[in-house]
């Protein structure tokens, strides 16, 4: 029969393109972001709000995929909540002050002596341009937000809010000035906070064992030492440059110490450190010391005094003291104490009333006070350069030994250079008094992942005070006034006055106004001290105080629903936001009170993500040159040129209508194209962001493959949906598909609600592969193409768009653009639908049918898998091609539940398993011996929890229908009854 029946088939027809069209990207981007955000703001005025507060990115330099990861996670969170009916709010912000921008400002100027006013102008211009560039790129990622109301820490309104917050803390007595050691960056010329440090695990120091001579007066003695020989205490230090600031030697009163004798001199060393000290200071081949006394109690050393040779002529006896932090297992067991260069040293010395010298300037160079006998020998030398060796040279024979020491050491995270600890006068916020309510405020906070709770709590508990002053020009000024009589004034009243001037003139005027500008000085202060001339301070606030004040941007300072940033912000922005809000909003006179603390946290949920890694597991960094940009991912430029993959054009039963255009030779070329923002977003959604996130070619190729699959499925659904299907009867396979869709949507929705997008996407992909593509669409093609076109493609399309809407909104927008007019007229836009709204036809699933069908599904799927296995063997032996080219017998145990369920659906099993016919037998019935068939293949499967069953794949027992290709026709080249009825009906019409 030569007649072609192609014209009588309902083959998929859709205008949906195989790949996104670049010229339409701006349109779909606009619709799925800005227009959608405005729509929900206008149309949901009474809905419950949901606020994501932006941890502001730094307005310096270009964006990379780490920024994309962060912004897209926030955007997906918003879209999920919008699907739940909430009115979402997201105001993007930028962190603008601080050292990196100031350094860039200095680098861009030809002048080497810029004034603070000039630095601030250049820095502001740089930050402003960067915000515009970064905002444009963020928007290209498909991020919806209130972009028109973006904020920046350098905005005048923001700075005023920050100063008001600062005034509040002054009112509560939490701000004070103190001379004490702080982290100091010689490369940045400023104090730093702990959050501004990173630790180099392989820092190399020149460590030294140094002896300090003990001064034995008439009343002091030491077991084993008769006074006839010089006596010295041996200390060990990794920072010899701190020795000029030495004020004491610490021992532990409960440790045992020993006396070494060498060359007519006695040396004191901890007994537990003897072996290490001898090995390091007196290696084999050199004169070995003798141990002349052991078990000297540490308490016996507390009566002794010593002198520091570096004090020269002005040297005075200094004490040996007890300190709990002295360790018995490191160094010599005697610790050199320099209170101007160590936190523990400072605490113990302050308790004893000892001075706190720090003869090092802001550039990290020695001052004249470092070596009073001959200041020129150390003055001006870098303590991290030639200064250390110069100190050891002055000490001469007092240096017992030196060696290279590899250890962990703090670095300035901006300049990547080592810092020092240096005592200076700085402004501090008292954390010790508020950390209890701060920790208590986290009690009701949800953490994603859960480990974030203990991490943040440990950082807060470990703090006592926060150095908030910086010695830079680009920042918000600390509103302190300094009198020429040495007084420092910072009160609630003076800050209020300065705030009024700032509101009128701006913070730039703090630097640009004349030094003697009287407007900044409250009249009451000047009248109370008429003889004192006041000047404005030059310190600026720590940038973490800047960004940590951002919660004041919220309406009435209310809690945000979500803070979402990298895990490094536990010691940065999360902490500074928490501390400032708890300090400011404590409702009692005592900031230490935990009353009502559960509402003080600035966030209800805290979500953290890991760092970016390349394909080799290395952290992405500019220095390694492995940074990847979002633009590269969106444009597909990271994927290598791939070999053309060719496949033969397939028949109609395999044709999903979504294959790329055919080449002249009849083959199809598959290539990777620029898939736009959805490629970037799908990579984010697929990543388990709770740990470090990998970006590699392999990961991107997997993402591209998944995105192309979505497009193929959308094209098939769009091309095969018919309005008439709404009134077509539901088959068993349709009911199964609806149940699977319902279950998957429940799984996906729950995962999204927990911010576990990667889990939700995994469930979605599993459903697409195992249930939708491999089962339902395969089983439905005959009905869709050759019969009435019925089925449940419409609810599947709507369910799929809802699950994909938070992840790839542009794809959903594009699919809707190509949806049939009848669907658009009767259905809400997928991006505006509520996730849990009923999907068409789901209400036809009664509970009784549900339960019965759920029992049948595992039996049907088990049989389906067995038939596939047996068919594959037949196909490998080239005895059959299409799965329709066979008949199937299922043999199951008699009186089994599976037998009853299979027989219940016997009329539809052939369609579900995509074969021409199916018979169901019990294990007591015979299938027939091999001689009865030209070929026979079997595959076992299990039913009812382990009972054996068998699937037999056999040659078809009827002829092939030329229209539907099923082997159900009575004669060759004649239509089967179903096709004959369909064609006859169409011809009659």
N, C-alpha and C positions, 0 to 999 in steps of 0.2 A: 504494500500500500504506500503510495508516494505522497499522499497528502501530508502537509505539515500542520501540526496542531498548535504551533507556538502562539498563534494569534488568539487562541482560546484560553491561554493561561493568564493568571494574574501575577505576572512576574513583578518583582519590586521595582518601583519607580520613585526616585527621589532626587531632588536638586541638591541634596546635602553633599558637599565635595569631600573627596578622600582625604584631603589635607586642608588646613585653614588657609584662607586667602589673605595675603598680607595687606591688601588694600582695605579689607574690612576689619582689620584688627582694631583701629581706633574707634570704630562704631560700636563693636561688641564690648570693648573695654569701657567706653563711656556708659553704655546701658547697664552693664553689670556692676559698676562701681558708683560713680557719682550720682547717676539717676536713681539707682536702687537705694542708696543711702538717703537721698532726699525724699524718696517715696515713703520709706518707712518712718521718717521723722514727721512727715505731714499726715500720713494715714493712721498712725498709731499714737495719737497725742495722749491717750489715757492709759496706754499699756505700761506694764512694769518696766522701768529703765534697766539697762545693763551697761555698765561702764568698764571699759578697758582703759587703764591709765598708762600713758606712754612713758617707758623708761627712756629718756631722750637720748638718741644717738648723738655722737659728737660731731659738730659741724666742721669737720676737717678732713679733706681728702675724699676719694672716691669710695663708692660702696662695693661690697663683695657679697658672696653668697651667704656669709654669716648674717649680714644685715637682712638679706632676703628671707632666710630661715626665720628670723625673729619677727619681721613684719607680717609674713604670710601666716605664721602660727597665730598671731593676734587676729588677723583678718578672718581666718577660719573659725576662731572662737566666736567672733562677732556674728558670723553668718549662721552658725549653729544656733545661737541664742535668738537670732532674728526668726529662724524657722520655728522656734518655740513660742513665737508671738510677742517677744519683747521688743522694746524700742531701744536700739543700741546707740551708744555714744562713744566716739573715739576721736579725741583731739590730738593730733600729732604734735610732738614737741622736739626741741633741739637744745642740747647742752652746748653753750657757746664760749664760756669763759675758760681761763686756765692756760697752762703752759704751752701745749702743742701749738695752739693758734698764735700765742704771743711769740713763740720762737719762729714760726713761719712769717709773722709780721716783721720781725727783726731781719730775717733772711731775705725778704723781698725788698728791703730798703738799702739804698746805696750808702746811707749815713750810718756811721758806727756809734753815734751818740744821740739816739732818739730820745725825746722827752716822753714821759708817761702819756701826755696828751696825744702825741703823734703815734705812739704805739697803739693806744686804744682806738684811734681812728682807723689805722690800717687793719687792726684785728677785727673791728666791727665790720668793715667792708668785706674782708675775707670770709667771715662767718656768714654774712648776708648772702653773698654769691653762692657759697656752698649749700646753704639751705635751699635755695632755688633749684640748684642742680640735683641735690639729693631727693628733694620732693618730687621732681619730675620722674626720677628713676623709680622711687617707691610706688608712684602711681602706675608706672608701666608694669609693675608686678601684679596688677589686679587688686590692689588694696583700696578698699573704700573707707573714707574717713571724712571728717569735717575739715577739709584742707583749708578752707577760707578762714577758719578760726584757729589756725596753728599758733603755737606759742614758742617762745625761745627764752632762755634764761637771761638774755641780754635785753629783753623788752623792758621798757620803763615801768609798765604796770607790774611785771614779774618782780623786778628789783625792789619795788616799793613793798610788795607782799612779803618778800624775803626779809627786808629790814624790819617789818612789823613783827614777823616771827622772831627775829633776833631780839627785838625789844621785849617780847613776851618772855623769852628765856632770861633776859637781864632782870626783868621784874621778879622772876622766881629764884633769882640768885644762882643761876646755873652757869653764868659766864664770868670768868675771872682771868686775870693776867698773872703769869708766874714765870720765874726763871728756873728752868729745869731742862734736862736733856730731851731732845726730840730727834726724830729721823730728819737728817739734813742731806740735801742733794747738792754737792759742790758743782755738779754739772748744770743744775737748774737754778742754783743760788737761792733756794727756798726750803722751808720746812715742808715735810710730807706727812701724810697720814698713812697708817698701816695699809689701807686699801690701795695706796698708790705705789706699793712695792711689789716686785716679783723676785723670786729667789733663784739665784744661779747655783745649781748643785755642784758645779765644778770650778768654783772660785779658788784661786791659788794665792795663799798668803805666805809671807816669811814669818814663821813662828820663832820665838826665842825663849830660852831659859835664861833668866837674869837673876843675879844675886844682889840682895840689898843687905848692907851691913847692920847687924844688930848692935844696939847700944845698951850694954849691961851696966846699970847703975849699981850702987852699993847694996841695994835691997833686992836685986833680981838675980835669979839663978836658974840653971837648966840641968836636969839630970844628964850625967855623962860629959858635961862641959865644965872644965875646971878653971876657965878664964885665961888660960895661958895661950890660947890660940884665938885668932879672929873667928867670929861667928857670923854666918849670913843665912838669910832666909832665901830659898830659891823659888821664884815664881815662874809661871809659864804664861805667855801671852801670844795671841795671833795678831795683835795690833800693837806692835812696839811704839807706834807713833803716839799712843795714849799715855806712855810712861811719864812725860813731863807733867801730866795732870794727876799723877798718883797721889793719893791722900792717906791710904791705909793698905794693909795686907790682911786678908780675911782667911781664917782657918775655921775648922769645925771643932767645937769643944769636945765632942764625943769621939773624934777620930784618934787613931794612934799615929804618932810621928816618930821618925828615926833621925839619927845623927850620923852623917857621913864625914869621914876625915880624909882630906886630900891635900898633900903639899903643905902641911902645917895650918890648914884651915878647916873649920867645921861648917858643914852645910845641913840645913834643916829641910827634910823632905817627908811627905806622908809615907807611912810604911807600906800602904797599899799601892803606891806609885813607884816604889824602889826599882823594880825590874825595868819598867819603862824608862825611867829617868836615866838609869845607868846605861841601858842599851842606846839611848838617844844621845846622851852627853859624853859617855866614855866608851866608845866602841872598842872592839878587840884591837889589840896592837897599841893602845894608849894606856897611860897609867890608870890603874883601877883604884877607886876609892874603897876605903874600909868602913864597914858598918860598925860603929863603936857603941851605939846605944839604940835600943828599940823600945817600943811601948811607952813613948813619951806622950802623956795625955795632952790633947789639944788645949784643954783648959790651962795647962801649965805655960802655954805660949802667950796667953792673953795678958800677962804682966810685962811682956817685953815691948820694947820700942826699937825703931830702926830709922835710918835716914835714907832719903832719896838722893843719889849722887847728882841727879840733874838739877837739884835746887842749889848746888854749889855753895857759895859762901853764906847764903841765907838759909841753908838747910837747917831744919829743926827736927827734933825727934818726932816720929809719927807712930801711931798706935797699930798694934796687931789686934784685930777684933774678931768676934765670932759672926758668922753668917750662915744661915740655914742652907743657902744655895750652893755652898762649897761641895764639890763632888769628890768622892774618894777614888773614882776610877779614871780621872783624866788629869792631864798636866802633872803638876807636882803636889797637888793637894793644898797648895797655898795660892790664893788668888789675889792678883794685883787689882786694887780698887781705885777707879778713876771716876768719881761721881759726876763729873762734867761730860763723861762719854759712855755712860752705861745706866740703864734704868734701875736694875737691882742695886747697883753701886750707889746711885743717888738716894734711894730709899733708906738704905742702911746708914749712909753717912748723915742724912738729914736727921735721923733719930739720935745721932751722937753729936750733932751740932758742928760737924766738920765742914770746912769750906768746899765750894763747888767750882774749881777753876776749869776753864775750857779755853786754852790759849790757841784757838783756831778760828780763822775768820770765815766769812760767808762763801769764799771761794775754795775753802778747804785747804788753806795755807796757814802755816804757823805764824803767830804774832810774836812780838818781842818778848812777851812774858814766858814763852816756852822754855827759854834757857837764859836766865837772868845774868849769869856770869859773862856770857859773850853772845848777846842777842843775834848778832849777824850770822852765827853758825846755823841757826834754824829759821829765822824770820824769812817769810816769803816762800819757803819750800812747801810743796804739796805733800800733805800727810799721806796721800795714797800713791805718791811717787817717790821722789828722792828723800822725803822727810823721814820715813821709817829707817832706811839705812844710815842717815845722818845721826839719828838718835842713838842707834847701836854703836856707831863710831865714837860718839862722845863717851858712852859708857865704857868702852874699851874692855879691860879685863873683867869687868863685872858681867859681861855676857859669857855665860857658860857654854852655850851652843846655840846654833840656829839650824832650822831645817824648813824645807818647803812643805806646806800643809794644804791639802785639798779638802775643801769643806763647802757647806751651804752658806750663802751670804746674800743679804738683801741688796737689790739694785733698784734704781729709779726706773719704773716701768715705761716712762716716756723716752728718756735718753739712753736707756739700756746700759747705764754706767753705775758703778758701786756707790752706795751712800755711806755716810758716817753718822754716828750719834754725837750730837753736839748740844751743849747747854746754851740756850738763848732765852730771851724774854718773849713769850708767846701768849696768845689768847687761847683759852681752853673752854670747852663745854664739859660740865660735870656729868659723866655717864654713870658713875658709880651709884648715884642717888636715884637714877631712873631705870636702871637695868632690870630691877625686879618687876616693876609693872610692865616693862617692855616685853619680858619673857612671858608674863601672865597674859598679855594681850594676844599672844599667838595661840592660846588654848583652843579657840574656835576657828582658827584659820585652816583651810584645806591646803595641803601641800602636794604638788605634783612635780616630781615623784615624792614619796613620803620621806625620803632621806633628807629632803631640804629642811625639815623642821629641826632636826638635831644639829644640822650644820649652822643654821642661822642662830639658834639658841646658844650654841657654843661660842660663836663670835661675839654675841652680845655679852654673855657672862664673862668673857675674858677681857672685857674692857673696863677701864676705870675712868679715863678721861679722853677727850677728843681734842687734839690740837687743830683749831679751826682757822688759824691765821697763816697767811702766805705772804712772802716778800716779793710780790710781783705787781705789775701795773694793770693787767687785763683781768678785772674781776669786780665784784661788789665790795666797796670799801667797808672795813670795820669802823663804825662811827665813833672812834675814840679821839679825844682831845688831849694834847700833851702840853703841859706848862713848862716855861723856862726855869721853873723852880724844881723840876724833876717830878712833878705830880702827873698822874695819869687819870683822866676823868672819863668814865663811861657809866652813866646812870640811865634809868628809865626816862627821866626828864630830859637829859641832854640828847638821848637818841630820838625822843619825840620831836625836839626842836630841829635836829638835823634831818629827820624824815620830812618835815614840812618844807625845808629848803630843797631837798632832793626832788620832791613832787613838783616844785616850781622850776628848778634848774636842771634836773637830771644828775645822774652820778658822775658824768664826765666833768661837771663843774667842780667836783671835789678835788680834781687835779688841775683844772684849767684856771680856776679863780686864783687871785693873788694870795700869796702866803698869809698876808695880814687881813684878808677879807673878813670883816666883822660879822657878816650875816650868818656865818656858821656857828658863832659863839653865843649861847643864850645870855641874855642880859643879866639874868639872875646869877649866873656863874661869874660873869665879869665884875658885877657889883660886889659879890662876896669876896673876890680876890682882885682888887683893882691894880695891885702892883705886879700881877702875873700876866705874862703874854702867852696866849695859847696858839698852838698850831694844830692842823689836822694831821692825823696819822696817815701812813702810807701803806699799811698792811691791808691785804684783801682777804676775803673769806675763802676757805677751802671750797673747791668746786663741788665736793660731795655735799657740802652744806647748801650750795646753789641748787643742785639737782634734787637733793633730799627735801627741799622746800616745795617741790612741785605739787604736793598734795593740796597746797593752799589754792591751787587753780580750780579745784572741784567746787561745785555749788555748796556753799555753807561748810566747806571743808569736809564733806561727807566721804565715807569709805568708798573706794573703788571695788568693783566686783573682782577684777583680776589685775594683778601685776605679772608680767611675763617677760623674763629676760634671761641672759646667760647665767650659768651657775656661779661665775665669778662675782656676781652682784650680791651674793650673800654677805660678803665683807665690804661691799660698796653701796650701791644705791638702795638696795632693800634695807640695809642696816641704817643708813643715814635717814631714809624716809621714816622708818619705824621710830628711831630715837627722837627725831624732831617733833613728830606728831604726838608721841606719848608725853614728851616734855611740855609741849604747848597746850594740850587738851586735858591734862590732869585736872580734875574738877575740885581737888582738895588743895589746902594750903601746902601740903607736903607732896612734892612730886614723887616721893618714894612710895606713896600709898598705892596699893593694888586694887582699891575699890573701883569698880566699874571699868577695870582694865580691859575686859573682853571687847569693848567697842573702840579701843584706842588705836589698834593697828590700822594702817592706811589701806590695807587690802583684806578682802574676804578669802581670796584664793591666791596662792603664790605658785606660779608655774615656772620651772627653770629648764633650760636646754643646755646641751653640751657644746663643746668647741668643734670647729670645722677641721676635718682631716682630709688629706689627699688620698689617692689610691694606694699609697705605700704606708698609710697610717701615720704620716707626719702632720703635725699641726700646721695649718696654713699660715704663712707669714710673708711679708714683703721681702724679708732678707733671704728667704729660701726661694723666692720667685715662683711659688706654687699657688698664688692667689687666683681664684676663679671669680669672675663677675657674673651677676645675674643676666646681663645682656648676652654673654657668651652662651649661657644655657638656653636662653630663649631663642637665639638665632641658630642654634645647632652647630656652632663653630668649634665646639670641643670634641665633636664626634669625628673620628678619622674618616677619610673617604672609604666607603665600603664597596666591596665587589658587588656587581649587579647580581641579584638573585632572581632566577627565572623559573617560572612554573607554567605548566600548560594550562590553557583556559579550560575550566571545568564545566561539566554539564549543569543543567538547571537545578538539580537537587543539591549541588554543592555551591551554586552561585548565589552569594548573598547580596548581589547587586552593588557591592561596595569595592570591587577590585579596581586598582588603578587602570588608566588607559592602556590598551594593548599596543604593543609594538607591531611593526609591519610583518614580522615573521610569526605573529600569533601568540607570542609569549608576553608575559607581563613583567615589568621591571619594578622592583621594590627598592625604594631609597629612603634615607632619613632626611627629613626636611626641617626647616625652622618651624617649630610647633608653638612658639610664642609663650606668653605667660603661663599657660596651663602646664607646659613641660616643667617649668620651674616650680610651680605650685604642687604638681603631682609628686615631684621628687621630695618636697618638704613633707607632704602628707604621708608618703611611704616610709619616711625615716623615723626610727625610734629615737626621738630627740632627747629622751631622758639621759642618754649617754652621749658620747662624742659622735658626730655625724660625718659620714664619708661622702665625698664627692669624687667620682672617678668616671672614666669612659664606660666601664661595665655597668655602673649604676645608672648612668644616663641612657645607655642603650636599652636597659630594662624599662626605664621610665618611658622612653619613646615607644617601645613595643606595646606597653600597656595603653598608652594614649591612642595609638593607632587602632588598637582593638576596640576601645570605646567608640571611636568614630565608625568603625565597621559595623558594630552592633547598632549604633544610632541610625546609620544609613539603612540597614535592613529593617529596623522597626518603623522608621518614617516611610519607607517605600512600601511596606506591607500592611500598614494600618488602614482599616476601612471603617467608615461610620456604621455600615451594616452589621459589623461585628458586635455592636452594642446589644443587638436583639437576637444574635445567634445563640443557639443552645450551648451551654458549657459542657465540655467533654471532661473526662477524668483527668486527662493530661493538663487541661486548663486549671482545674481545681488544685492539682498538685503544684502547678506553677504559682498560683496565688498563695498557697500555703508557704512555699519556699520564699517567695517575695516577702510575705508578711514576717516570717521568721528572720530573714536577713535584715530587713529594715529595722526590726527591733534590736538586733545585735549591733548594727551600725550606729543607730541612734544612741544607744547606751554608751558605746565606746566614744563617740563624739562628745557626749555630755561629760565624760570623764577626761576630756582633752586628749584621749588616746586615739588620735586620728589614724595612726599607723595600724592599730588593731581594727578600727572600723573599715579601713580600706582593704585590709587583708580579708575580712569577712565578705566585703563587696566583691573582690576579685575571685574569691573561691566560688561564690554564687554564680558569677558570670561564666566562669570556666566549667564548673561541674554541673550546675543545674540549668542555667539558661542556655548557654551555647551547646554543650554536649548533649543535653537532654531535650529541653522544651523546644528550642528553635529547630533542632533536627527533626523532632517528632511532629512539628507543626507545619513544616514546609509543604507537605503533600496537601494538607487542607488549605493552606494559604494560597498556594499556586494553582491547584487543580480543582478545588472544591468551592465551598461557600465563602472562603476568606475569613472565617470566624476565628475566635480565639481571644486571648486576653493581652494582646500587644499594647493596647492603650494603657491599662494600669501598670504594666511592666515599664513602659516608657516613662510614665509619671513617677513611678517609684525609683527608677534609675536616676532620673533627673534630680529628684529630691536628695538622694544619697550622694550624688556628685556635686550638687550645688555649692556646698561650702568649699570644695576642693578645686574644682575646675569650672568656675562660674561662666567663663567665656564660652566654653564648649557647650554648656547648657543653654546659654543665650543663643548661640549659633544654631543649635538643634531646634530650639523653639522657633527661630526665624524661618526654618524650613518645614515646620509642622503644617499639616493640612489645615485649611481654613476652618473646616467644621470643628476641629479640636480647639483652635484658638478662640472661636466664638463662644464656646460652652465651658471653657476651663480657664482658671486663673493661671497667670504666668508662673512657671515652675520656681523662679527665684522669689516669688511672693507668696508661695503656698506655705501653709503650716505643715510641719513634718508629719504630725500624727493625724491630720485630717483624713477621713476615709477615702480610700482609693476606689474608683469605680469598680463595681462588681464584687468587691470583697464582702459586701453585706449578703451576698448570695451563698456564702459558706456558712451553713448552720453548724452549731456545735457538734451535733450528732455526726454529720458528714465529716467534720474535721477529725473527730476521734477515729472514725472508721478508716478515713483516708490516711491518717498518720500511721496506722497499723499496716496499711498496704504498701506504703512508700518503700520501706526497707526491703520488702519482698520483691517488688517490681525492680528496684535498682540493683538488687543482687542478681536477679535473672538477666537484667540488661547487661551487666558487666560480663556475665558468663557467655551470653550470646556474642558480645563484642569479641571476646577472647577466641571462641570457636570460629567465628567469621574471619578473624585475622589469619588463623591457620589455613583456612580454605583460600583466602586471598593470596597468601604467600605461595601456595601451591598452584596459583593461577587457575583455580577451578571456579572462582566467582569474582566479580568486580564489585558492583554496587551491593550494599547490604540487602537491597530489595530482591536480589537474585537468589533468594533462598526461602525455604519454609523452615519453621522452628517447632520442635516439640519440647515442652517442659515437663519433666517427670519429677513429681514431688511426692513426699510420703502421704499415704492414705490417712484420712482422719486428722490431718494437720490443719492448723489455722491458715497456713500459707496456701494450701489447696483451695480452701474456701474463698480466700481473698483473691487469688488469681482467677478463679472461675467467675467471681463477681465482676471482674473487669475484663473478661475474656474477649468481648466484642471489640475492645479498644487496644488490647495488648499489642497487636501487630503494628498499629500506628505508633504506639509509644516506643516500641523497640525498633522501628523503621525496618521491618521485614514484610514480606508479602502475605504470610499467613502464620498462625500459631495454633498449635493443639496442646491441650493440657491433659496429661495422663497421671495416674497414680503409679507408685512403684510396683504395684501388683499387675499393671498392664504392660504389654510388650510393645516396644517401639518398632520392632522388626529387625531382622538380621541384616548384615551388610549387603547381602546379595540383592536385597530389595531396592537398593539405591545405587546410583552411579557413584556417589561419594557420601561420606558421613563424617562429621566432626563433632566432638563432644567437649564439654567443659563443666566441671563440677561447681556447685555453689551451695550455700547453706541457708536453711530457713529455720524459723522457730528456735533460735538460739543454738544452732549447731547441728540440726538434722540434715543429712546429706540429700542433695537434689542434683539433677543433671539437666543441662541444656544440650539439645541435639540440633545441629545446623545441617539441613538436608537440601537437596536440589528442589527447586520449585515444582509444584505439581499442576500448575496452570500456565497459560501463555502470557507473554508480556504485552501489556497495554501500551500502544505507541504514544499515548498522550501523557499518562502519569508514570509510566515505566514500572508500575507494580505488576507482578506476575499473578494477576487475578482475572485475566481475560479467558474466555472459553476457547478462542482460536487465535492463532498468530495474526498480527496486524489488524485485529479487531479491537474496538474500544471495550473496556470493561463496562459493566452496567452503570456504575457511578458516573464515569466520564461520558457515557452515551446520554445519560439523563441530563447532565450539565450542559453538554453541547447542544442537545436537542432543545433544551429550555432557552438557551441563548439564541439559537437560530430562530426559534418561534417568536422571541421578543423582537 
